[in-house]
Amino acid sequence: MPRLLRLRTDKSPKECTIQQLSAEKPLKQYRSKRDFQRTTEPEGEAAAAISAADKIFVIQEHHSRRLHYDFRLERDGVLKSWAVPKGIPETTEDKRLAVETEDHPLEYAKFEGEIPKGQYGAGTVIIWDKGTYTPKVWDEKMVEFTLKGEKLKGRYVLVRLKRAGEKSWLMLKGKD
Ligand code: MN
């Protein structure tokens, strides 16, 4: 039965999401897909410290069965993740499919290397870009933010594609 433990004065109401109320433990799906005896990917801390500092983002070039770019934004102590098969949009005309994937631990932002054969996502992972971001909108339908990376700088938007299924989004580059 839910009960009030304390008021969180360190969080704004905008940072509260419906997912936080779900019973599923963070990173459950991430951990269930991987054998940490075999892969060098991080298992993730039980509870990541929530910092008020700038939130991080990372884009990992992942040479698995099919090359794709894993786009990850720090949120609620985990990395919210999307797989972008054709890469990050370069112009305001580009529309790139982004498939939502399971939350990853914060430490994953530093991961580079080889995921062994037979393991989930087997293949090479390279950090393509990293930095911080500022969210502008974050709701069920849309995520809008500004990236401050080494390669990428400026506004981007992720828009949920309702018809194409729950996990499909479009990634667009905003006008700066
Ligand atoms: Mn991947």
Backbone and ligand atoms as CSV (ligand in chain L), in Angstrom:
chain,resi,resn,atom,element,x,y,z
A,1,MET,N,N,0.835,-1.186,0.000
A,1,MET,CA,C,0.000,0.000,0.000
A,1,MET,C,C,0.881,1.251,0.000
A,2,PRO,N,N,0.626,2.192,-0.900
A,2,PRO,CA,C,1.490,3.390,-0.941
A,2,PRO,C,C,1.300,4.250,0.293
A,3,ARG,N,N,2.381,4.823,0.768
A,3,ARG,CA,C,2.243,5.786,1.863
A,3,ARG,C,C,3.286,6.881,1.708
A,4,LEU,N,N,2.959,8.024,2.252
A,4,LEU,CA,C,3.833,9.189,2.129
A,4,LEU,C,C,5.006,9.060,3.086
A,5,LEU,N,N,6.226,9.108,2.538
A,5,LEU,CA,C,7.418,9.048,3.385
A,5,LEU,C,C,7.913,10.453,3.687
A,6,ARG,N,N,8.037,11.249,2.607
A,6,ARG,CA,C,8.452,12.635,2.796
A,6,ARG,C,C,8.168,13.416,1.521
A,7,LEU,N,N,8.221,14.725,1.638
A,7,LEU,CA,C,8.060,15.570,0.466
A,7,LEU,C,C,9.423,15.788,-0.176
A,8,ARG,N,N,9.477,15.689,-1.513
A,8,ARG,CA,C,10.722,15.902,-2.238
A,8,ARG,C,C,10.809,17.350,-2.693
A,9,THR,N,N,11.475,18.155,-1.874
A,9,THR,CA,C,11.626,19.573,-2.238
A,9,THR,C,C,12.723,19.770,-3.284
A,10,ASP,N,N,13.514,18.701,-3.522
A,10,ASP,CA,C,14.602,18.801,-4.501
A,10,ASP,C,C,14.122,18.568,-5.932
A,11,LYS,N,N,12.846,18.216,-6.100
A,11,LYS,CA,C,12.322,17.942,-7.441
A,11,LYS,C,C,11.169,18.884,-7.758
A,12,SER,N,N,11.102,19.272,-9.043
A,12,SER,CA,C,9.962,20.098,-9.448
A,12,SER,C,C,8.834,19.167,-9.894
A,13,PRO,N,N,7.575,19.609,-9.799
A,13,PRO,CA,C,6.463,18.743,-10.232
A,13,PRO,C,C,6.636,18.237,-11.662
A,14,LYS,N,N,7.312,19.036,-12.510
A,14,LYS,CA,C,7.526,18.644,-13.912
A,14,LYS,C,C,8.415,17.422,-14.049
A,15,GLU,N,N,9.219,17.148,-13.038
A,15,GLU,CA,C,10.123,16.000,-13.103
A,15,GLU,C,C,9.430,14.698,-12.688
A,16,CYS,N,N,8.197,14.782,-12.234
A,16,CYS,CA,C,7.473,13.589,-11.783
A,16,CYS,C,C,6.755,12.957,-12.964
A,17,THR,N,N,7.006,11.675,-13.170
A,17,THR,CA,C,6.408,10.980,-14.307
A,17,THR,C,C,5.571,9.793,-13.822
A,18,ILE,N,N,4.661,9.379,-14.676
A,18,ILE,CA,C,3.770,8.263,-14.341
A,18,ILE,C,C,4.572,6.959,-14.173
A,19,GLN,N,N,5.686,6.855,-14.916
A,19,GLN,CA,C,6.512,5.633,-14.836
A,19,GLN,C,C,7.073,5.420,-13.430
A,20,GLN,N,N,7.290,6.534,-12.717
A,20,GLN,CA,C,7.856,6.413,-11.371
A,20,GLN,C,C,6.899,5.696,-10.423
A,21,LEU,N,N,5.632,5.661,-10.784
A,21,LEU,CA,C,4.633,5.008,-9.921
A,21,LEU,C,C,4.520,3.513,-10.207
A,22,SER,N,N,5.123,3.066,-11.311
A,22,SER,CA,C,4.971,1.659,-11.674
A,22,SER,C,C,5.783,0.785,-10.719
A,23,ALA,N,N,5.318,-0.439,-10.566
A,23,ALA,CA,C,5.939,-1.346,-9.603
A,23,ALA,C,C,7.267,-1.897,-10.116
A,24,GLU,N,N,7.465,-1.825,-11.426
A,24,GLU,CA,C,8.668,-2.423,-12.005
A,24,GLU,C,C,9.929,-1.699,-11.531
A,25,LYS,N,N,10.887,-2.496,-11.094
A,25,LYS,CA,C,12.146,-1.934,-10.619
A,25,LYS,C,C,12.908,-1.334,-11.797
A,26,PRO,N,N,13.614,-0.229,-11.546
A,26,PRO,CA,C,14.413,0.342,-12.640
A,26,PRO,C,C,15.429,-0.689,-13.150
A,27,LEU,N,N,15.670,-0.683,-14.430
A,27,LEU,CA,C,16.695,-1.513,-15.076
A,27,LEU,C,C,16.393,-3.015,-15.080
A,28,LYS,N,N,15.195,-3.397,-14.676
A,28,LYS,CA,C,14.835,-4.820,-14.648
A,28,LYS,C,C,14.959,-5.441,-16.048
A,29,GLN,N,N,14.398,-4.721,-17.035
A,29,GLN,CA,C,14.437,-5.217,-18.410
A,29,GLN,C,C,15.878,-5.264,-18.930
A,30,TYR,N,N,16.636,-4.215,-18.624
A,30,TYR,CA,C,18.052,-4.154,-19.037
A,30,TYR,C,C,18.812,-5.360,-18.505
A,31,ARG,N,N,18.657,-5.641,-17.209
A,31,ARG,CA,C,19.414,-6.732,-16.581
A,31,ARG,C,C,18.958,-8.104,-17.078
A,32,SER,N,N,17.655,-8.230,-17.340
A,32,SER,CA,C,17.133,-9.538,-17.744
A,32,SER,C,C,17.656,-9.958,-19.123
A,33,LYS,N,N,18.127,-9.017,-19.910
A,33,LYS,CA,C,18.603,-9.336,-21.261
A,33,LYS,C,C,20.080,-9.709,-21.300
A,34,ARG,N,N,20.789,-9.516,-20.208
A,34,ARG,CA,C,22.245,-9.629,-20.249
A,34,ARG,C,C,22.800,-10.603,-19.215
A,35,ASP,N,N,23.927,-11.242,-19.566
A,35,ASP,CA,C,24.639,-12.115,-18.642
A,35,ASP,C,C,25.926,-11.395,-18.245
A,36,PHE,N,N,25.960,-10.851,-17.035
A,36,PHE,CA,C,27.089,-10.001,-16.633
A,36,PHE,C,C,28.354,-10.801,-16.310
A,37,GLN,N,N,28.250,-12.120,-16.353
A,37,GLN,CA,C,29.446,-12.961,-16.262
A,37,GLN,C,C,30.184,-12.919,-17.605
A,38,ARG,N,N,29.457,-12.591,-18.660
A,38,ARG,CA,C,30.048,-12.668,-19.995
A,38,ARG,C,C,30.275,-11.311,-20.649
A,39,THR,N,N,29.363,-10.390,-20.471
A,39,THR,CA,C,29.537,-9.086,-21.105
A,39,THR,C,C,30.210,-8.126,-20.126
A,40,THR,N,N,30.969,-7.194,-20.676
A,40,THR,CA,C,31.629,-6.202,-19.811
A,40,THR,C,C,30.775,-4.947,-19.629
A,41,GLU,N,N,29.535,-4.984,-20.144
A,41,GLU,CA,C,28.632,-3.855,-19.947
A,41,GLU,C,C,28.319,-3.710,-18.447
A,42,PRO,N,N,28.078,-2.483,-17.980
A,42,PRO,CA,C,27.817,-2.306,-16.546
A,42,PRO,C,C,26.474,-2.883,-16.112
A,43,GLU,N,N,26.451,-3.423,-14.898
A,43,GLU,CA,C,25.215,-3.985,-14.359
A,43,GLU,C,C,24.313,-2.868,-13.843
A,44,GLY,N,N,24.944,-1.790,-13.411
A,44,GLY,CA,C,24.178,-0.635,-12.928
A,44,GLY,C,C,23.987,-0.686,-11.432
A,45,GLU,N,N,24.094,0.449,-10.793
A,45,GLU,CA,C,23.913,0.533,-9.341
A,45,GLU,C,C,22.434,0.316,-9.010
A,46,ALA,N,N,22.178,-0.127,-7.792
A,46,ALA,CA,C,20.796,-0.347,-7.360
A,46,ALA,C,C,19.992,0.947,-7.461
A,47,ALA,N,N,20.571,2.015,-6.978
A,47,ALA,CA,C,19.913,3.311,-7.076
A,47,ALA,C,C,20.966,4.362,-7.388
A,48,ALA,N,N,20.816,4.991,-8.514
A,48,ALA,CA,C,21.793,6.007,-8.909
A,48,ALA,C,C,21.492,7.308,-8.177
A,49,ALA,N,N,22.527,8.007,-7.818
A,49,ALA,CA,C,22.349,9.300,-7.153
A,49,ALA,C,C,21.694,10.282,-8.116
A,50,ILE,N,N,20.733,10.996,-7.626
A,50,ILE,CA,C,20.068,11.979,-8.466
A,50,ILE,C,C,20.751,13.324,-8.250
A,51,SER,N,N,21.386,13.790,-9.299
A,51,SER,CA,C,22.104,15.054,-9.160
A,51,SER,C,C,21.312,16.181,-9.807
A,52,ALA,N,N,21.483,17.331,-9.245
A,52,ALA,CA,C,20.780,18.501,-9.760
A,52,ALA,C,C,21.562,19.137,-10.912
A,53,ALA,N,N,22.781,18.636,-11.118
A,53,ALA,CA,C,23.648,19.201,-12.158
A,53,ALA,C,C,23.087,18.902,-13.547
A,54,ASP,N,N,23.775,19.400,-14.551
A,54,ASP,CA,C,23.368,19.156,-15.934
A,54,ASP,C,C,23.196,17.670,-16.195
A,55,LYS,N,N,22.185,17.336,-16.932
A,55,LYS,CA,C,21.946,15.939,-17.278
A,55,LYS,C,C,22.826,15.567,-18.475
A,56,ILE,N,N,23.239,14.312,-18.493
A,56,ILE,CA,C,24.130,13.884,-19.573
A,56,ILE,C,C,23.361,13.232,-20.723
A,57,PHE,N,N,24.003,13.249,-21.884
A,57,PHE,CA,C,23.510,12.461,-23.017
A,57,PHE,C,C,24.698,11.739,-23.624
A,58,VAL,N,N,24.406,10.646,-24.316
A,58,VAL,CA,C,25.460,9.932,-25.050
A,58,VAL,C,C,24.846,9.327,-26.303
A,59,ILE,N,N,25.644,9.255,-27.349
A,59,ILE,CA,C,25.237,8.545,-28.568
A,59,ILE,C,C,26.305,7.489,-28.832
A,60,GLN,N,N,25.886,6.227,-28.829
A,60,GLN,CA,C,26.822,5.130,-29.041
A,60,GLN,C,C,26.589,4.490,-30.407
A,61,GLU,N,N,27.661,4.446,-31.187
A,61,GLU,CA,C,27.620,3.785,-32.490
A,61,GLU,C,C,27.744,2.296,-32.213
A,62,HIS,N,N,26.730,1.546,-32.608
A,62,HIS,CA,C,26.667,0.138,-32.210
A,62,HIS,C,C,26.650,-0.756,-33.450
A,63,HIS,N,N,27.784,-1.411,-33.659
A,63,HIS,CA,C,27.919,-2.320,-34.803
A,63,HIS,C,C,27.446,-3.708,-34.407
A,64,SER,N,N,26.139,-3.855,-34.246
A,64,SER,CA,C,25.593,-5.188,-33.964
A,64,SER,C,C,25.112,-5.757,-35.307
A,65,ARG,N,N,24.175,-6.673,-35.277
A,65,ARG,CA,C,23.696,-7.261,-36.528
A,65,ARG,C,C,23.470,-6.189,-37.584
A,66,ARG,N,N,22.876,-5.083,-37.159
A,66,ARG,CA,C,22.697,-3.932,-38.039
A,66,ARG,C,C,23.252,-2.713,-37.344
A,67,LEU,N,N,24.039,-1.945,-38.065
A,67,LEU,CA,C,24.584,-0.717,-37.469
A,67,LEU,C,C,23.435,0.209,-37.077
A,68,HIS,N,N,23.506,0.759,-35.865
A,68,HIS,CA,C,22.544,1.771,-35.437
A,68,HIS,C,C,23.225,2.673,-34.418
A,69,TYR,N,N,22.560,3.748,-34.079
A,69,TYR,CA,C,23.093,4.690,-33.100
A,69,TYR,C,C,22.170,4.677,-31.891
A,70,ASP,N,N,22.722,4.385,-30.725
A,70,ASP,CA,C,21.919,4.364,-29.504
A,70,ASP,C,C,21.980,5.742,-28.871
A,71,PHE,N,N,20.827,6.382,-28.825
A,71,PHE,CA,C,20.725,7.730,-28.289
A,71,PHE,C,C,20.180,7.652,-26.875
A,72,ARG,N,N,20.899,8.219,-25.902
A,72,ARG,CA,C,20.498,8.063,-24.498
A,72,ARG,C,C,20.527,9.400,-23.763
A,73,LEU,N,N,19.455,9.650,-23.027
A,73,LEU,CA,C,19.317,10.874,-22.228
A,73,LEU,C,C,19.120,10.504,-20.767
A,74,GLU,N,N,19.883,11.148,-19.871
A,74,GLU,CA,C,19.727,10.903,-18.435
A,74,GLU,C,C,18.386,11.456,-17.959
A,75,ARG,N,N,17.663,10.607,-17.223
A,75,ARG,CA,C,16.375,11.016,-16.667
A,75,ARG,C,C,16.018,10.080,-15.522
A,76,ASP,N,N,15.642,10.606,-14.391
A,76,ASP,CA,C,15.239,9.803,-13.228
A,76,ASP,C,C,16.290,8.762,-12.831
A,77,GLY,N,N,17.555,9.113,-12.930
A,77,GLY,CA,C,18.623,8.219,-12.478
A,77,GLY,C,C,18.992,7.095,-13.422
A,78,VAL,N,N,18.407,7.092,-14.619
A,78,VAL,CA,C,18.754,6.087,-15.634
A,78,VAL,C,C,18.972,6.803,-16.972
A,79,LEU,N,N,19.378,6.019,-17.983
A,79,LEU,CA,C,19.487,6.580,-19.330
A,79,LEU,C,C,18.281,6.117,-20.152
A,80,LYS,N,N,17.407,7.051,-20.493
A,80,LYS,CA,C,16.301,6.763,-21.398
A,80,LYS,C,C,16.920,6.545,-22.778
A,81,SER,N,N,16.482,5.502,-23.502
A,81,SER,CA,C,17.222,5.087,-24.690
A,81,SER,C,C,16.362,4.868,-25.924
A,82,TRP,N,N,16.948,5.212,-27.056
A,82,TRP,CA,C,16.340,4.973,-28.372
A,82,TRP,C,C,17.428,4.456,-29.310
A,83,ALA,N,N,17.052,3.533,-30.191
A,83,ALA,CA,C,17.963,3.076,-31.247
A,83,ALA,C,C,17.571,3.800,-32.527
A,84,VAL,N,N,18.541,4.480,-33.117
A,84,VAL,CA,C,18.274,5.271,-34.324
A,84,VAL,C,C,19.044,4.620,-35.479
A,85,PRO,N,N,18.343,3.823,-36.318
A,85,PRO,CA,C,19.066,3.055,-37.346
A,85,PRO,C,C,19.834,3.926,-38.345
A,86,LYS,N,N,19.249,5.046,-38.749
A,86,LYS,CA,C,19.894,5.848,-39.800
A,86,LYS,C,C,20.716,7.010,-39.273
A,87,GLY,N,N,20.897,7.080,-37.983
A,87,GLY,CA,C,21.734,8.141,-37.428
A,87,GLY,C,C,20.939,9.389,-37.085
A,88,ILE,N,N,21.584,10.272,-36.373
A,88,ILE,CA,C,20.950,11.493,-35.856
A,88,ILE,C,C,20.680,12.453,-37.027
A,89,PRO,N,N,19.474,13.082,-37.073
A,89,PRO,CA,C,19.175,14.000,-38.175
A,89,PRO,C,C,20.195,15.134,-38.286
A,90,GLU,N,N,20.585,15.425,-39.533
A,90,GLU,CA,C,21.617,16.445,-39.755
A,90,GLU,C,C,21.027,17.788,-40.169
A,91,THR,N,N,19.853,17.738,-40.804
A,91,THR,CA,C,19.202,18.987,-41.216
A,91,THR,C,C,17.773,19.005,-40.667
A,92,THR,N,N,17.132,20.164,-40.742
A,92,THR,CA,C,15.755,20.289,-40.237
A,92,THR,C,C,14.763,19.518,-41.117
A,93,GLU,N,N,15.223,19.070,-42.294
A,93,GLU,CA,C,14.352,18.277,-43.176
A,93,GLU,C,C,14.376,16.782,-42.828
A,94,ASP,N,N,15.420,16.332,-42.158
A,94,ASP,CA,C,15.562,14.899,-41.862
A,94,ASP,C,C,14.563,14.447,-40.805
A,95,LYS,N,N,13.966,13.283,-41.065
A,95,LYS,CA,C,13.114,12.637,-40.069
A,95,LYS,C,C,13.678,11.237,-39.879
A,96,ARG,N,N,14.142,10.938,-38.700
A,96,ARG,CA,C,14.773,9.634,-38.473
A,96,ARG,C,C,13.965,8.800,-37.483
A,97,LEU,N,N,13.707,7.559,-37.864
A,97,LEU,CA,C,13.016,6.648,-36.958
A,97,LEU,C,C,13.894,6.400,-35.729
A,98,ALA,N,N,13.299,6.458,-34.557
A,98,ALA,CA,C,14.002,6.178,-33.298
A,98,ALA,C,C,13.147,5.196,-32.511
A,99,VAL,N,N,13.688,4.014,-32.280
A,99,VAL,CA,C,12.925,2.971,-31.586
A,99,VAL,C,C,13.316,2.952,-30.110
A,100,GLU,N,N,12.310,3.170,-29.269
A,100,GLU,CA,C,12.541,3.192,-27.821
A,100,GLU,C,C,13.058,1.834,-27.368
A,101,THR,N,N,14.120,1.842,-26.561
A,101,THR,CA,C,14.652,0.593,-26.006
A,101,THR,C,C,14.654,0.697,-24.478
A,102,GLU,N,N,15.098,-0.348,-23.818
A,102,GLU,CA,C,15.004,-0.371,-22.355
A,102,GLU,C,C,15.940,0.668,-21.718
A,103,ASP,N,N,15.555,1.146,-20.526
A,103,ASP,CA,C,16.399,2.069,-19.777
A,103,ASP,C,C,17.753,1.410,-19.504
A,104,HIS,N,N,18.799,2.198,-19.601
A,104,HIS,CA,C,20.146,1.700,-19.319
A,104,HIS,C,C,20.686,2.408,-18.068
A,105,PRO,N,N,21.621,1.756,-17.341
A,105,PRO,CA,C,22.193,2.416,-16.165
A,105,PRO,C,C,23.027,3.634,-16.572
A,106,LEU,N,N,23.148,4.589,-15.671
A,106,LEU,CA,C,23.927,5.801,-15.965
A,106,LEU,C,C,25.356,5.487,-16.395
A,107,GLU,N,N,25.954,4.460,-15.764
A,107,GLU,CA,C,27.347,4.103,-16.082
A,107,GLU,C,C,27.515,3.682,-17.537
A,108,TYR,N,N,26.409,3.328,-18.166
A,108,TYR,CA,C,26.498,2.870,-19.562
A,108,TYR,C,C,27.000,3.974,-20.476
A,109,ALA,N,N,26.857,5.210,-20.046
A,109,ALA,CA,C,27.305,6.350,-20.863
A,109,ALA,C,C,28.806,6.301,-21.127
A,110,LYS,N,N,29.540,5.549,-20.287
A,110,LYS,CA,C,30.994,5.460,-20.463
A,110,LYS,C,C,31.382,4.181,-21.210
A,111,PHE,N,N,30.402,3.352,-21.512
A,111,PHE,CA,C,30.730,2.037,-22.080
A,111,PHE,C,C,31.149,2.117,-23.538
A,112,GLU,N,N,32.291,1.497,-23.803
A,112,GLU,CA,C,32.773,1.287,-25.159
A,112,GLU,C,C,33.387,-0.100,-25.152
A,113,GLY,N,N,33.318,-0.789,-26.255
A,113,GLY,CA,C,33.979,-2.096,-26.321
A,113,GLY,C,C,33.168,-3.109,-27.076
A,114,GLU,N,N,33.504,-4.368,-26.793
A,114,GLU,CA,C,32.960,-5.488,-27.548
A,114,GLU,C,C,31.940,-6.230,-26.683
A,115,ILE,N,N,30.713,-6.370,-27.182
A,115,ILE,CA,C,29.739,-7.233,-26.520
A,115,ILE,C,C,29.920,-8.608,-27.162
A,116,PRO,N,N,30.226,-9.640,-26.328
A,116,PRO,CA,C,30.601,-10.940,-26.903
A,116,PRO,C,C,29.507,-11.590,-27.750
A,117,LYS,N,N,29.943,-12.427,-28.667
A,117,LYS,CA,C,29.033,-13.214,-29.520
A,117,LYS,C,C,28.070,-14.013,-28.653
A,118,GLY,N,N,26.836,-14.074,-29.061
A,118,GLY,CA,C,25.828,-14.832,-28.316
A,118,GLY,C,C,25.126,-13.986,-27.271
A,119,GLN,N,N,25.716,-12.837,-26.942
A,119,GLN,CA,C,25.093,-11.933,-25.964
A,119,GLN,C,C,24.162,-10.951,-26.673
A,120,TYR,N,N,23.244,-10.405,-25.904
A,120,TYR,CA,C,22.301,-9.420,-26.434
A,120,TYR,C,C,23.077,-8.220,-27.002
A,121,GLY,N,N,22.820,-7.882,-28.254
A,121,GLY,CA,C,23.486,-6.731,-28.877
A,121,GLY,C,C,24.948,-6.978,-29.213
A,122,ALA,N,N,25.325,-8.240,-29.426
A,122,ALA,CA,C,26.718,-8.591,-29.724
A,122,ALA,C,C,27.298,-7.704,-30.823
A,123,GLY,N,N,28.509,-7.219,-30.581
A,123,GLY,CA,C,29.182,-6.345,-31.546
A,123,GLY,C,C,29.900,-5.206,-30.851
A,124,THR,N,N,30.479,-4.326,-31.659
A,124,THR,CA,C,31.309,-3.238,-31.122
A,124,THR,C,C,30.488,-1.992,-30.803
A,125,VAL,N,N,30.794,-1.386,-29.658
A,125,VAL,CA,C,30.145,-0.134,-29.250
A,125,VAL,C,C,31.208,0.960,-29.147
A,126,ILE,N,N,30.973,2.063,-29.833
A,126,ILE,CA,C,31.895,3.211,-29.802
A,126,ILE,C,C,31.089,4.447,-29.391
A,127,ILE,N,N,31.648,5.256,-28.503
A,127,ILE,CA,C,30.965,6.518,-28.161
A,127,ILE,C,C,31.118,7.480,-29.334
A,128,TRP,N,N,30.000,7.843,-29.937
A,128,TRP,CA,C,30.005,8.710,-31.124
A,128,TRP,C,C,29.954,10.181,-30.716
A,129,ASP,N,N,29.203,10.470,-29.669
A,129,ASP,CA,C,29.176,11.832,-29.125
A,129,ASP,C,C,28.681,11.773,-27.687
A,130,LYS,N,N,29.083,12.758,-26.895
A,130,LYS,CA,C,28.601,12.833,-25.514
A,130,LYS,C,C,28.628,14.286,-25.058
A,131,GLY,N,N,27.907,14.560,-23.990
A,131,GLY,CA,C,27.855,15.911,-23.451
A,131,GLY,C,C,26.685,16.046,-22.505
A,132,THR,N,N,26.159,17.257,-22.425
A,132,THR,CA,C,25.016,17.494,-21.542
A,132,THR,C,C,23.842,17.995,-22.368
A,133,TYR,N,N,22.670,17.983,-21.764
A,133,TYR,CA,C,21.497,18.477,-22.472
A,133,TYR,C,C,20.565,19.191,-21.517
A,134,THR,N,N,19.747,20.047,-22.089
A,134,THR,CA,C,18.729,20.766,-21.321
A,134,THR,C,C,17.363,20.391,-21.876
A,135,PRO,N,N,16.517,19.761,-21.046
A,135,PRO,CA,C,15.179,19.423,-21.543
A,135,PRO,C,C,14.272,20.652,-21.577
A,136,LYS,N,N,13.412,20.702,-22.596
A,136,LYS,CA,C,12.441,21.792,-22.668
A,136,LYS,C,C,11.034,21.233,-22.436
A,137,VAL,N,N,10.732,20.136,-23.125
A,137,VAL,CA,C,9.449,19.449,-22.957
A,137,VAL,C,C,9.758,17.973,-22.749
A,138,TRP,N,N,9.055,17.334,-21.805
A,138,TRP,CA,C,9.189,15.876,-21.675
A,138,TRP,C,C,7.834,15.333,-21.269
A,139,ASP,N,N,7.095,14.823,-22.234
A,139,ASP,CA,C,5.832,14.171,-21.898
A,139,ASP,C,C,5.682,12.890,-22.714
A,140,GLU,N,N,4.505,12.293,-22.653
A,140,GLU,CA,C,4.261,11.003,-23.297
A,140,GLU,C,C,4.412,11.062,-24.820
A,141,LYS,N,N,4.135,12.228,-25.380
A,141,LYS,CA,C,4.111,12.359,-26.838
A,141,LYS,C,C,5.375,12.971,-27.418
A,142,MET,N,N,6.078,13.744,-26.618
A,142,MET,CA,C,7.175,14.525,-27.161
A,142,MET,C,C,8.285,14.773,-26.141
A,143,VAL,N,N,9.512,14.721,-26.632
A,143,VAL,CA,C,10.669,15.091,-25.830
A,143,VAL,C,C,11.454,16.118,-26.645
A,144,GLU,N,N,11.592,17.308,-26.096
A,144,GLU,CA,C,12.301,18.376,-26.790
A,144,GLU,C,C,13.445,18.857,-25.911
A,145,PHE,N,N,14.614,19.058,-26.515
A,145,PHE,CA,C,15.805,19.353,-25.701
A,145,PHE,C,C,16.880,20.020,-26.553
A,146,THR,N,N,17.868,20.586,-25.850
A,146,THR,CA,C,19.040,21.180,-26.504
A,146,THR,C,C,20.262,20.374,-26.096
A,147,LEU,N,N,21.019,19.942,-27.092
A,147,LEU,CA,C,22.236,19.172,-26.833
A,147,LEU,C,C,23.450,20.090,-26.793
A,148,LYS,N,N,24.338,19.789,-25.837
A,148,LYS,CA,C,25.644,20.449,-25.818
A,148,LYS,C,C,26.684,19.334,-25.848
A,149,GLY,N,N,26.933,18.823,-27.029
A,149,GLY,CA,C,27.881,17.724,-27.186
A,149,GLY,C,C,29.160,18.207,-27.833
A,150,GLU,N,N,30.048,17.245,-28.105
A,150,GLU,CA,C,31.294,17.597,-28.793
A,150,GLU,C,C,31.018,17.771,-30.279
A,151,LYS,N,N,30.137,16.920,-30.823
A,151,LYS,CA,C,29.763,17.028,-32.238
A,151,LYS,C,C,28.449,17.776,-32.391
A,152,LEU,N,N,27.463,17.355,-31.646
A,152,LEU,CA,C,26.120,17.906,-31.812
A,152,LEU,C,C,25.837,19.023,-30.825
A,153,LYS,N,N,25.294,20.106,-31.367
A,153,LYS,CA,C,24.869,21.233,-30.539
A,153,LYS,C,C,23.559,21.734,-31.114
A,154,GLY,N,N,22.626,22.077,-30.239
A,154,GLY,CA,C,21.376,22.652,-30.722
A,154,GLY,C,C,20.152,21.843,-30.354
A,155,ARG,N,N,19.038,22.256,-30.922
A,155,ARG,CA,C,17.741,21.706,-30.539
A,155,ARG,C,C,17.374,20.461,-31.337
A,156,TYR,N,N,16.774,19.522,-30.646
A,156,TYR,CA,C,16.267,18.285,-31.256
A,156,TYR,C,C,14.921,17.951,-30.627
A,157,VAL,N,N,14.124,17.184,-31.372
A,157,VAL,CA,C,12.813,16.783,-30.877
A,157,VAL,C,C,12.593,15.300,-31.178
A,158,LEU,N,N,12.033,14.598,-30.221
A,158,LEU,CA,C,11.561,13.233,-30.435
A,158,LEU,C,C,10.044,13.271,-30.333
A,159,VAL,N,N,9.361,12.755,-31.362
A,159,VAL,CA,C,7.901,12.765,-31.379
A,159,VAL,C,C,7.409,11.328,-31.495
A,160,ARG,N,N,6.523,10.942,-30.592
A,160,ARG,CA,C,6.021,9.563,-30.621
A,160,ARG,C,C,5.104,9.336,-31.821
A,161,LEU,N,N,5.335,8.220,-32.517
A,161,LEU,CA,C,4.501,7.839,-33.659
A,161,LEU,C,C,3.426,6.893,-33.154
A,162,LYS,N,N,2.267,7.395,-32.862
A,162,LYS,CA,C,1.209,6.573,-32.272
A,162,LYS,C,C,0.851,5.367,-33.137
A,163,ARG,N,N,0.665,5.595,-34.425
A,163,ARG,CA,C,0.187,4.522,-35.308
A,163,ARG,C,C,1.200,3.399,-35.502
A,164,ALA,N,N,2.443,3.749,-35.486
A,164,ALA,CA,C,3.480,2.750,-35.784
A,164,ALA,C,C,3.786,1.847,-34.582
A,165,GLY,N,N,3.093,2.007,-33.502
A,165,GLY,CA,C,3.347,1.180,-32.323
A,165,GLY,C,C,3.990,2.000,-31.233
A,166,GLU,N,N,3.826,1.535,-30.025
A,166,GLU,CA,C,4.242,2.280,-28.836
A,166,GLU,C,C,5.701,2.690,-28.795
A,167,LYS,N,N,6.553,1.865,-29.403
A,167,LYS,CA,C,7.998,2.077,-29.239
A,167,LYS,C,C,8.610,2.958,-30.318
A,168,SER,N,N,7.817,3.350,-31.302
A,168,SER,CA,C,8.380,4.103,-32.416
A,168,SER,C,C,8.226,5.613,-32.251
A,169,TRP,N,N,9.327,6.303,-32.488
A,169,TRP,CA,C,9.373,7.753,-32.410
A,169,TRP,C,C,10.051,8.275,-33.679
A,170,LEU,N,N,9.879,9.566,-33.931
A,170,LEU,CA,C,10.649,10.229,-34.983
A,170,LEU,C,C,11.576,11.222,-34.324
A,171,MET,N,N,12.821,11.241,-34.781
A,171,MET,CA,C,13.767,12.226,-34.265
A,171,MET,C,C,13.980,13.312,-35.317
A,172,LEU,N,N,13.830,14.550,-34.892
A,172,LEU,CA,C,13.942,15.692,-35.802
A,172,LEU,C,C,14.954,16.690,-35.239
A,173,LYS,N,N,15.542,17.437,-36.160
A,173,LYS,CA,C,16.444,18.514,-35.735
A,173,LYS,C,C,15.637,19.802,-35.727
A,174,GLY,N,N,15.700,20.546,-34.642
A,174,GLY,CA,C,14.950,21.801,-34.541
A,174,GLY,C,C,15.688,22.952,-35.178
A,175,LYS,N,N,14.954,23.991,-35.468
A,175,LYS,CA,C,15.594,25.216,-35.988
A,175,LYS,C,C,16.209,25.951,-34.814
A,176,ASP,N,N,17.456,26.376,-34.982
A,176,ASP,CA,C,18.134,27.050,-33.864
A,176,ASP,C,C,17.901,28.561,-33.891
L,1,MN,MN,MN,22.254,-0.873,-29.531
